[in-house]
Amino acid sequence: GLKLPLVVRLEGNNVQAGKATLAGSGLTIISGDTMADAAQKAVQALVQG
């Protein structure tokens, strides 16, 4: 497993399927809708520890 959260930005034809796959993976994966959103969520994850 992952020791740190993984922040991703998904875009494309099958984005919903990709998000569902990641959500069902059992890993701590944070999804952002834009690069700015993903960057903000990465900073939040870092601050929260």
PyMOL Python script that loads the backbone (N, CA, C, O; Angstrom):
from pymol import cmd

cmd.read_pdbstr("""\
ATOM      1  N   GLY A   1       0.815  -1.191   0.000  1.00  0.00           N
ATOM      2  CA  GLY A   1       0.000   0.000   0.000  1.00  0.00           C
ATOM      3  C   GLY A   1       0.854   1.248   0.000  1.00  0.00           C
ATOM      4  O   GLY A   1       2.084   1.188   0.016  1.00  0.00           O
ATOM      5  N   LEU A   2       0.195   2.345  -0.018  1.00  0.00           N
ATOM      6  CA  LEU A   2       0.864   3.643  -0.006  1.00  0.00           C
ATOM      7  C   LEU A   2       0.956   4.174   1.412  1.00  0.00           C
ATOM      8  O   LEU A   2       0.006   4.059   2.186  1.00  0.00           O
ATOM      9  N   LYS A   3       2.094   4.754   1.755  1.00  0.00           N
ATOM     10  CA  LYS A   3       2.251   5.366   3.068  1.00  0.00           C
ATOM     11  C   LYS A   3       1.774   6.812   3.070  1.00  0.00           C
ATOM     12  O   LYS A   3       1.436   7.357   4.120  1.00  0.00           O
ATOM     13  N   LEU A   4       1.748   7.425   1.905  1.00  0.00           N
ATOM     14  CA  LEU A   4       1.295   8.807   1.746  1.00  0.00           C
ATOM     15  C   LEU A   4       0.110   8.831   0.798  1.00  0.00           C
ATOM     16  O   LEU A   4      -0.019   7.950  -0.051  1.00  0.00           O
ATOM     17  N   PRO A   5      -0.758   9.830   0.928  1.00  0.00           N
ATOM     18  CA  PRO A   5      -1.865   9.920  -0.030  1.00  0.00           C
ATOM     19  C   PRO A   5      -1.342  10.250  -1.422  1.00  0.00           C
ATOM     20  O   PRO A   5      -0.356  10.972  -1.569  1.00  0.00           O
ATOM     21  N   LEU A   6      -1.996   9.726  -2.420  1.00  0.00           N
ATOM     22  CA  LEU A   6      -1.672   9.995  -3.817  1.00  0.00           C
ATOM     23  C   LEU A   6      -2.716  10.959  -4.353  1.00  0.00           C
ATOM     24  O   LEU A   6      -3.915  10.694  -4.260  1.00  0.00           O
ATOM     25  N   VAL A   7      -2.267  12.076  -4.914  1.00  0.00           N
ATOM     26  CA  VAL A   7      -3.177  13.072  -5.480  1.00  0.00           C
ATOM     27  C   VAL A   7      -3.075  12.987  -6.994  1.00  0.00           C
ATOM     28  O   VAL A   7      -1.982  13.058  -7.557  1.00  0.00           O
ATOM     29  N   VAL A   8      -4.227  12.832  -7.654  1.00  0.00           N
ATOM     30  CA  VAL A   8      -4.248  12.692  -9.110  1.00  0.00           C
ATOM     31  C   VAL A   8      -5.246  13.665  -9.718  1.00  0.00           C
ATOM     32  O   VAL A   8      -6.187  14.115  -9.064  1.00  0.00           O
ATOM     33  N   ARG A   9      -5.013  13.976 -10.986  1.00  0.00           N
ATOM     34  CA  ARG A   9      -5.984  14.734 -11.771  1.00  0.00           C
ATOM     35  C   ARG A   9      -6.306  13.871 -12.974  1.00  0.00           C
ATOM     36  O   ARG A   9      -5.427  13.517 -13.760  1.00  0.00           O
ATOM     37  N   LEU A  10      -7.568  13.542 -13.104  1.00  0.00           N
ATOM     38  CA  LEU A  10      -8.001  12.695 -14.213  1.00  0.00           C
ATOM     39  C   LEU A  10      -8.825  13.514 -15.185  1.00  0.00           C
ATOM     40  O   LEU A  10      -9.617  14.368 -14.785  1.00  0.00           O
ATOM     41  N   GLU A  11      -8.630  13.245 -16.468  1.00  0.00           N
ATOM     42  CA  GLU A  11      -9.411  13.920 -17.498  1.00  0.00           C
ATOM     43  C   GLU A  11      -9.479  12.992 -18.700  1.00  0.00           C
ATOM     44  O   GLU A  11      -8.525  12.271 -18.992  1.00  0.00           O
ATOM     45  N   GLY A  12     -10.601  13.013 -19.390  1.00  0.00           N
ATOM     46  CA  GLY A  12     -10.713  12.214 -20.607  1.00  0.00           C
ATOM     47  C   GLY A  12     -12.056  11.531 -20.727  1.00  0.00           C
ATOM     48  O   GLY A  12     -12.984  11.791 -19.961  1.00  0.00           O
ATOM     49  N   ASN A  13     -12.135  10.653 -21.706  1.00  0.00           N
ATOM     50  CA  ASN A  13     -13.400   9.991 -22.027  1.00  0.00           C
ATOM     51  C   ASN A  13     -13.923   9.107 -20.907  1.00  0.00           C
ATOM     52  O   ASN A  13     -15.133   9.038 -20.691  1.00  0.00           O
ATOM     53  N   ASN A  14     -13.045   8.439 -20.199  1.00  0.00           N
ATOM     54  CA  ASN A  14     -13.470   7.480 -19.177  1.00  0.00           C
ATOM     55  C   ASN A  14     -13.121   7.943 -17.768  1.00  0.00           C
ATOM     56  O   ASN A  14     -12.784   7.131 -16.906  1.00  0.00           O
ATOM     57  N   VAL A  15     -13.203   9.249 -17.537  1.00  0.00           N
ATOM     58  CA  VAL A  15     -12.811   9.791 -16.244  1.00  0.00           C
ATOM     59  C   VAL A  15     -13.651   9.213 -15.105  1.00  0.00           C
ATOM     60  O   VAL A  15     -13.114   8.924 -14.036  1.00  0.00           O
ATOM     61  N   GLN A  16     -14.935   9.042 -15.309  1.00  0.00           N
ATOM     62  CA  GLN A  16     -15.784   8.498 -14.239  1.00  0.00           C
ATOM     63  C   GLN A  16     -15.402   7.056 -13.917  1.00  0.00           C
ATOM     64  O   GLN A  16     -15.370   6.668 -12.749  1.00  0.00           O
ATOM     65  N   ALA A  17     -15.117   6.269 -14.937  1.00  0.00           N
ATOM     66  CA  ALA A  17     -14.691   4.882 -14.713  1.00  0.00           C
ATOM     67  C   ALA A  17     -13.349   4.854 -13.985  1.00  0.00           C
ATOM     68  O   ALA A  17     -13.132   4.021 -13.106  1.00  0.00           O
ATOM     69  N   GLY A  18     -12.456   5.761 -14.352  1.00  0.00           N
ATOM     70  CA  GLY A  18     -11.162   5.834 -13.681  1.00  0.00           C
ATOM     71  C   GLY A  18     -11.296   6.205 -12.222  1.00  0.00           C
ATOM     72  O   GLY A  18     -10.640   5.617 -11.362  1.00  0.00           O
ATOM     73  N   LYS A  19     -12.144   7.181 -11.939  1.00  0.00           N
ATOM     74  CA  LYS A  19     -12.376   7.585 -10.550  1.00  0.00           C
ATOM     75  C   LYS A  19     -12.983   6.441  -9.745  1.00  0.00           C
ATOM     76  O   LYS A  19     -12.626   6.236  -8.585  1.00  0.00           O
ATOM     77  N   ALA A  20     -13.896   5.701 -10.357  1.00  0.00           N
ATOM     78  CA  ALA A  20     -14.515   4.563  -9.672  1.00  0.00           C
ATOM     79  C   ALA A  20     -13.475   3.484  -9.377  1.00  0.00           C
ATOM     80  O   ALA A  20     -13.480   2.894  -8.296  1.00  0.00           O
ATOM     81  N   THR A  21     -12.594   3.228 -10.324  1.00  0.00           N
ATOM     82  CA  THR A  21     -11.537   2.236 -10.121  1.00  0.00           C
ATOM     83  C   THR A  21     -10.617   2.654  -8.982  1.00  0.00           C
ATOM     84  O   THR A  21     -10.273   1.838  -8.127  1.00  0.00           O
ATOM     85  N   LEU A  22     -10.221   3.914  -8.969  1.00  0.00           N
ATOM     86  CA  LEU A  22      -9.353   4.406  -7.900  1.00  0.00           C
ATOM     87  C   LEU A  22     -10.057   4.364  -6.551  1.00  0.00           C
ATOM     88  O   LEU A  22      -9.449   3.999  -5.544  1.00  0.00           O
ATOM     89  N   ALA A  23     -11.331   4.734  -6.522  1.00  0.00           N
ATOM     90  CA  ALA A  23     -12.095   4.723  -5.270  1.00  0.00           C
ATOM     91  C   ALA A  23     -12.210   3.315  -4.706  1.00  0.00           C
ATOM     92  O   ALA A  23     -12.218   3.134  -3.488  1.00  0.00           O
ATOM     93  N   GLY A  24     -12.297   2.328  -5.569  1.00  0.00           N
ATOM     94  CA  GLY A  24     -12.427   0.947  -5.124  1.00  0.00           C
ATOM     95  C   GLY A  24     -11.105   0.252  -4.860  1.00  0.00           C
ATOM     96  O   GLY A  24     -11.089  -0.931  -4.523  1.00  0.00           O
ATOM     97  N   SER A  25      -9.995   0.964  -5.007  1.00  0.00           N
ATOM     98  CA  SER A  25      -8.678   0.337  -4.877  1.00  0.00           C
ATOM     99  C   SER A  25      -8.276   0.068  -3.432  1.00  0.00           C
ATOM    100  O   SER A  25      -7.398  -0.755  -3.172  1.00  0.00           O
ATOM    101  N   GLY A  26      -8.912   0.754  -2.498  1.00  0.00           N
ATOM    102  CA  GLY A  26      -8.529   0.599  -1.099  1.00  0.00           C
ATOM    103  C   GLY A  26      -7.335   1.460  -0.706  1.00  0.00           C
ATOM    104  O   GLY A  26      -6.902   1.432   0.446  1.00  0.00           O
ATOM    105  N   LEU A  27      -6.800   2.224  -1.658  1.00  0.00           N
ATOM    106  CA  LEU A  27      -5.671   3.103  -1.387  1.00  0.00           C
ATOM    107  C   LEU A  27      -6.174   4.513  -1.088  1.00  0.00           C
ATOM    108  O   LEU A  27      -7.292   4.876  -1.454  1.00  0.00           O
ATOM    109  N   THR A  28      -5.337   5.298  -0.423  1.00  0.00           N
ATOM    110  CA  THR A  28      -5.680   6.687  -0.153  1.00  0.00           C
ATOM    111  C   THR A  28      -5.331   7.504  -1.389  1.00  0.00           C
ATOM    112  O   THR A  28      -4.185   7.918  -1.566  1.00  0.00           O
ATOM    113  N   ILE A  29      -6.322   7.734  -2.239  1.00  0.00           N
ATOM    114  CA  ILE A  29      -6.124   8.476  -3.476  1.00  0.00           C
ATOM    115  C   ILE A  29      -7.095   9.650  -3.487  1.00  0.00           C
ATOM    116  O   ILE A  29      -8.303   9.472  -3.333  1.00  0.00           O
ATOM    117  N   ILE A  30      -6.557  10.844  -3.668  1.00  0.00           N
ATOM    118  CA  ILE A  30      -7.346  12.068  -3.697  1.00  0.00           C
ATOM    119  C   ILE A  30      -7.391  12.548  -5.140  1.00  0.00           C
ATOM    120  O   ILE A  30      -6.352  12.696  -5.783  1.00  0.00           O
ATOM    121  N   SER A  31      -8.584  12.787  -5.643  1.00  0.00           N
ATOM    122  CA  SER A  31      -8.755  13.188  -7.034  1.00  0.00           C
ATOM    123  C   SER A  31      -9.102  14.664  -7.130  1.00  0.00           C
ATOM    124  O   SER A  31      -9.979  15.158  -6.422  1.00  0.00           O
ATOM    125  N   GLY A  32      -8.399  15.361  -8.020  1.00  0.00           N
ATOM    126  CA  GLY A  32      -8.690  16.759  -8.301  1.00  0.00           C
ATOM    127  C   GLY A  32      -9.258  16.897  -9.697  1.00  0.00           C
ATOM    128  O   GLY A  32      -8.908  16.131 -10.595  1.00  0.00           O
ATOM    129  N   ASP A  33     -10.132  17.871  -9.885  1.00  0.00           N
ATOM    130  CA  ASP A  33     -10.757  18.073 -11.192  1.00  0.00           C
ATOM    131  C   ASP A  33      -9.880  18.886 -12.139  1.00  0.00           C
ATOM    132  O   ASP A  33      -9.980  18.737 -13.357  1.00  0.00           O
ATOM    133  N   THR A  34      -9.022  19.744 -11.589  1.00  0.00           N
ATOM    134  CA  THR A  34      -8.096  20.549 -12.386  1.00  0.00           C
ATOM    135  C   THR A  34      -6.718  20.439 -11.739  1.00  0.00           C
ATOM    136  O   THR A  34      -6.589  19.937 -10.622  1.00  0.00           O
ATOM    137  N   MET A  35      -5.691  20.908 -12.444  1.00  0.00           N
ATOM    138  CA  MET A  35      -4.349  20.890 -11.854  1.00  0.00           C
ATOM    139  C   MET A  35      -4.302  21.769 -10.608  1.00  0.00           C
ATOM    140  O   MET A  35      -3.669  21.407  -9.616  1.00  0.00           O
ATOM    141  N   ALA A  36      -4.963  22.912 -10.654  1.00  0.00           N
ATOM    142  CA  ALA A  36      -4.989  23.804  -9.491  1.00  0.00           C
ATOM    143  C   ALA A  36      -5.700  23.137  -8.316  1.00  0.00           C
ATOM    144  O   ALA A  36      -5.244  23.236  -7.177  1.00  0.00           O
ATOM    145  N   ASP A  37      -6.809  22.464  -8.587  1.00  0.00           N
ATOM    146  CA  ASP A  37      -7.555  21.754  -7.544  1.00  0.00           C
ATOM    147  C   ASP A  37      -6.706  20.632  -6.954  1.00  0.00           C
ATOM    148  O   ASP A  37      -6.662  20.458  -5.736  1.00  0.00           O
ATOM    149  N   ALA A  38      -6.036  19.877  -7.809  1.00  0.00           N
ATOM    150  CA  ALA A  38      -5.180  18.787  -7.336  1.00  0.00           C
ATOM    151  C   ALA A  38      -4.018  19.329  -6.508  1.00  0.00           C
ATOM    152  O   ALA A  38      -3.660  18.744  -5.485  1.00  0.00           O
ATOM    153  N   ALA A  39      -3.425  20.445  -6.943  1.00  0.00           N
ATOM    154  CA  ALA A  39      -2.326  21.053  -6.189  1.00  0.00           C
ATOM    155  C   ALA A  39      -2.799  21.517  -4.819  1.00  0.00           C
ATOM    156  O   ALA A  39      -2.109  21.323  -3.818  1.00  0.00           O
ATOM    157  N   GLN A  40      -3.979  22.130  -4.777  1.00  0.00           N
ATOM    158  CA  GLN A  40      -4.538  22.587  -3.503  1.00  0.00           C
ATOM    159  C   GLN A  40      -4.800  21.398  -2.579  1.00  0.00           C
ATOM    160  O   GLN A  40      -4.515  21.470  -1.384  1.00  0.00           O
ATOM    161  N   LYS A  41      -5.330  20.321  -3.115  1.00  0.00           N
ATOM    162  CA  LYS A  41      -5.602  19.130  -2.310  1.00  0.00           C
ATOM    163  C   LYS A  41      -4.308  18.473  -1.840  1.00  0.00           C
ATOM    164  O   LYS A  41      -4.267  17.909  -0.747  1.00  0.00           O
ATOM    165  N   ALA A  42      -3.252  18.536  -2.648  1.00  0.00           N
ATOM    166  CA  ALA A  42      -1.956  17.998  -2.238  1.00  0.00           C
ATOM    167  C   ALA A  42      -1.403  18.782  -1.057  1.00  0.00           C
ATOM    168  O   ALA A  42      -0.878  18.196  -0.111  1.00  0.00           O
ATOM    169  N   VAL A  43      -1.518  20.098  -1.107  1.00  0.00           N
ATOM    170  CA  VAL A  43      -1.055  20.940   0.000  1.00  0.00           C
ATOM    171  C   VAL A  43      -1.874  20.654   1.253  1.00  0.00           C
ATOM    172  O   VAL A  43      -1.317  20.557   2.346  1.00  0.00           O
ATOM    173  N   GLN A  44      -3.192  20.517   1.107  1.00  0.00           N
ATOM    174  CA  GLN A  44      -4.048  20.202   2.256  1.00  0.00           C
ATOM    175  C   GLN A  44      -3.653  18.867   2.871  1.00  0.00           C
ATOM    176  O   GLN A  44      -3.608  18.741   4.095  1.00  0.00           O
ATOM    177  N   ALA A  45      -3.368  17.871   2.041  1.00  0.00           N
ATOM    178  CA  ALA A  45      -2.972  16.555   2.545  1.00  0.00           C
ATOM    179  C   ALA A  45      -1.648  16.650   3.294  1.00  0.00           C
ATOM    180  O   ALA A  45      -1.462  15.980   4.310  1.00  0.00           O
ATOM    181  N   LEU A  46      -0.733  17.470   2.804  1.00  0.00           N
ATOM    182  CA  LEU A  46       0.556  17.655   3.462  1.00  0.00           C
ATOM    183  C   LEU A  46       0.383  18.325   4.820  1.00  0.00           C
ATOM    184  O   LEU A  46       0.992  17.908   5.805  1.00  0.00           O
ATOM    185  N   VAL A  47      -0.446  19.361   4.873  1.00  0.00           N
ATOM    186  CA  VAL A  47      -0.672  20.098   6.117  1.00  0.00           C
ATOM    187  C   VAL A  47      -1.359  19.209   7.156  1.00  0.00           C
ATOM    188  O   VAL A  47      -1.034  19.266   8.342  1.00  0.00           O
ATOM    189  N   GLN A  48      -2.304  18.394   6.707  1.00  0.00           N
ATOM    190  CA  GLN A  48      -3.051  17.536   7.628  1.00  0.00           C
ATOM    191  C   GLN A  48      -2.212  16.366   8.123  1.00  0.00           C
ATOM    192  O   GLN A  48      -2.570  15.716   9.105  1.00  0.00           O
ATOM    193  N   GLY A  49      -1.114  16.099   7.459  1.00  0.00           N
ATOM    194  CA  GLY A  49      -0.188  15.070   7.902  1.00  0.00           C
ATOM    195  C   GLY A  49      -0.584  13.733   7.470  1.00  0.00           C
ATOM    196  O   GLY A  49       0.105  12.758   7.771  1.00  0.00           O
TER     197      GLY A  49
END
""", "prot")
cmd.dss("prot")
cmd.show_as("cartoon", "prot")
cmd.util.cbc("prot")
cmd.orient("prot")
